[in-house]
Amino acid sequence: MVAFTLNGKRVSVATEPDTPLLWAVREHLKLTGTKYGCGAGLCGACTVHVNGKAVKSCQTQLSEVEGARVLTIEGLSTNSSHPLQKAFVAEQVPQCGYCQSGQIMKAAELLAKNPKPSRDQIVAHMNGNICRCGTYNRIVAAVERASKEG
């Protein structure tokens, strides 16, 4: 049994401690906003926050989050009112939408640390989160918008 706080609520998961956090969140706790992309930590679709740090949940073992605070896209906002979520819609970022939750969670980490990042800082921080549709310019524009309207 591994216990941690998920989106502000204390939870326990009864499974192997080496189970990827991604599967615990999706399969055991039924929060499917966090996506499975590559399974190798290369695409960022599965990005969540652990104690405020963006991590790739497919590469994070459940045992690593014992007692930690985990935040998924569902916990960022219950009604899609987070500035990043609104900016992603306003900038028409989603095409297929598959990478969106990971992109937003990665950007949320940046804005929490640096509320007014430069374009270069945004690009550098978002490196490693892949968008197969290629909407990178829109993603950067959305992060810039959220930092201004935040």
C-alpha positions in Angstrom: 0.0 0.0 0.0 1.4 3.4 -1.0 -0.2 6.5 0.4 0.1 10.0 -1.0 -1.9 13.2 -1.6 -3.5 13.4 -5.1 -4.9 16.7 -6.1 -5.3 17.7 -2.5 -6.9 14.4 -1.3 -5.2 11.7 0.6 -5.2 8.4 -1.4 -3.8 4.9 -1.0 -3.0 2.5 -3.8 -2.6 -1.2 -3.2 -0.3 -2.4 -5.9 3.4 -3.2 -6.5 5.6 -0.3 -5.3 7.5 -0.4 -8.7 4.2 0.3 -10.6 4.6 3.5 -12.6 2.8 6.4 -11.1 1.0 6.8 -14.5 -0.7 3.5 -14.1 -1.7 4.1 -10.5 -3.3 7.4 -11.4 -5.0 6.1 -14.6 -6.0 2.5 -13.7 -6.3 2.5 -9.9 -7.5 6.0 -9.3 -9.4 6.4 -12.6 -8.0 9.9 -13.5 -7.4 9.6 -17.2 -6.3 13.2 -18.0 -2.7 12.1 -17.7 -1.8 10.4 -21.0 0.4 7.4 -21.8 2.6 8.5 -24.7 5.9 6.6 -25.2 6.4 4.9 -21.8 10.0 5.8 -21.9 10.0 9.3 -20.5 10.7 10.9 -23.9 7.5 12.6 -24.9 6.1 14.3 -21.8 2.4 13.4 -22.4 2.4 11.8 -18.9 3.7 14.9 -17.0 2.4 15.5 -13.5 3.8 17.4 -10.5 5.3 15.7 -7.5 5.8 18.1 -4.7 5.7 21.0 -7.2 8.2 19.5 -9.7 7.1 18.3 -13.1 7.9 14.6 -13.6 7.2 12.1 -16.2 4.8 9.7 -14.4 5.6 6.8 -16.7 9.1 6.8 -15.3 8.2 7.5 -11.7 7.6 4.5 -9.5 4.7 4.6 -7.1 7.1 4.0 -4.2 8.8 7.3 -5.0 5.6 9.3 -4.2 5.0 7.8 -0.7 3.8 10.7 1.4 4.3 13.2 -1.5 1.9 15.7 -3.0 0.9 14.7 -6.6 -1.0 17.1 -8.9 -2.5 16.0 -12.2 -4.3 18.0 -14.8 -7.6 17.2 -13.0 -6.2 18.9 -9.9 -4.9 22.0 -11.7 -8.5 23.2 -12.0 -11.8 21.5 -11.6 -13.5 23.6 -14.3 -10.8 24.4 -16.8 -10.4 27.9 -15.4 -6.7 27.8 -14.8 -5.0 30.6 -16.8 -3.0 28.0 -18.9 -6.1 26.0 -19.7 -7.9 29.2 -20.9 -4.8 30.4 -22.8 -4.5 27.0 -24.6 -8.1 27.4 -25.8 -7.7 31.0 -26.7 -4.5 30.3 -28.7 -6.1 27.3 -30.4 -3.3 25.0 -29.3 -5.1 21.6 -29.3 -5.3 19.7 -32.6 -5.4 16.1 -31.5 -5.1 17.2 -27.8 -3.1 14.2 -26.8 -0.1 16.1 -25.4 -2.1 18.9 -24.0 -2.3 17.8 -20.3 1.5 17.2 -20.2 2.2 20.5 -21.9 0.0 22.4 -19.5 1.5 20.7 -16.5 5.1 21.4 -17.7 4.1 25.0 -18.3 2.5 25.3 -14.9 5.7 24.3 -13.3 7.5 27.1 -15.1 4.9 29.8 -14.3 5.0 28.7 -10.6 8.7 29.4 -10.5 8.9 32.3 -13.0 5.5 34.1 -13.5 6.9 36.3 -16.3 9.3 34.1 -18.3 10.9 35.3 -21.6 10.1 33.5 -24.8 13.5 31.9 -24.7 12.9 30.7 -21.1 9.6 29.2 -22.2 11.1 27.4 -25.1 14.0 26.1 -23.0 11.6 24.9 -20.2 9.1 23.2 -22.5 11.9 21.3 -24.3 11.3 17.6 -23.9 7.5 17.8 -24.2 6.6 16.7 -27.7 3.6 17.8 -29.7 3.2 15.5 -32.7 0.9 18.0 -34.4 3.7 20.6 -34.2 1.8 23.4 -32.5 4.9 24.6 -30.7 4.4 28.3 -31.7 0.9 28.2 -30.3 2.1 26.5 -27.1 4.6 29.2 -26.5 2.0 31.9 -27.3 -0.4 30.3 -24.8 2.3 30.2 -22.1 3.1 33.9 -22.8 -0.7 34.7 -22.7 -1.1 32.9 -19.4 1.9 34.7 -17.9 0.4 38.1 -18.9 -3.3 37.3 -18.0 -2.5 34.9 -15.2 
